[in-house]
Structures are given as structure tokens and as C-alpha cells.
Amino acid sequence: MAIVVNLDVMLAKRKMMLKELSEKVGVSTVNLSILKQGKVKAIRFSTLDAICLALDCQPGDILEYAEKER
């Protein structure tokens, strides 16, 4: 996938566990784990907004575009 999810990096920078983020955002730890692993096909803007608010970051800190090798 050309979109890289850096949620694990931001969690480490903020010294926050996935469970704590789950409680703050209102999204299950299972769904956040799937997002963290980069296995999601889509993310709601409201979820991204809540994650950014909880982690005090910008969407670009969590999502990154990387070209696929051909």
C-alpha cells in the first residue's frame, strides 16, 4: 500500500498505550490495532480528528505517502 500508517511511532513519542488511546478516542483497541498495522482500507475523518486531538498531532504525523516500488 502506498499509504504508510505511523500510529505506532506517534504512540511511542507520546508514551501512550493503545488501550489509553482507545479510551480517549472511543474506538475499540481491535480497530486501532488494525489501523496501526496498516491493514485498513479507509479511515473516517472524525476518527482521524479524534486521534489527532488525543495525540496532539497533525494527520501527516500519522499518515504518510510512500511510492510503491515497480
Summary of the structure (lengths in Angstrom):
residues: 70
radius of gyration: 11.7
end to end distance: 12.3
largest distance: 40.1
contacts: 160
relative contact order: 0.26
helix: 54%
strand: 9%
